[in-house]
Amino acid sequence: MEENKQAVIETAKMKGELDEAALELLKNQYPGLKSIIFEHDETGEKAVVYVKKVSRPIFEAAIKIEKSSSELTLAEYLLKNLRVGGMDDKEIIADLDWLKNFAAIAQRLTYVKYGEIKKN
């Protein structure tokens, strides 16, 4: 019985999830498309938001927001400016559980990958 329940959970569609054809269209329209998958604390329901690649103006604004505002404000900004599909942004913003869990993952979009400087 537990195995059947787990199988149903694993095959259940996430909130905002697109079918393969729609996802392929987005991939072609937005090279570098990413999926952000997160869940609701209270219900355990999973959701997905599809985001386009971060542009320089969005990156610069996000860094300013990150330094002067809350993590949730940054998440709202990224959601409104990068979301190209998936769960509705207004629904995420209206529910703190959705928003804070989206925020925990979405802030990684502004991370800078570091390299190294070597003396030759």
C-alpha positions, 0 to 999 in steps of 0.5 A: 500500500505504501509503495502505491501511495509513493508511486502516485506522489511521484507521478503527480503533476506539480503545480504549474508544470508544463507538458513536454511540448510547451516546455520545448517551446519555452526552451527554444524561446529562452535558451538557458531556461531553468526550472525552480521546484519548491514546495508548500510547507503546510500542504507539501504540494510541489510547484515549478516556475520556469525562469529565463536567463538573468540579464545584466540589468536584472542582475544589477538590480537584484544585487542592489535589492539583495543588499538593501531589502529582504530576501522576500523582496528579492524573490518577488523581483526575480519572480516578476522579471524572470518568470516565463511559465509555471505557477502564477506569480501572483499566487506565489506572492500572496502565500508566504509559504510559497514565497519563502520557499521560492525565495530560498532557491531563487536567490541562487540565480544571483550567485557569482561563480568564483574562479582563481588567480594564479601566479605563473 
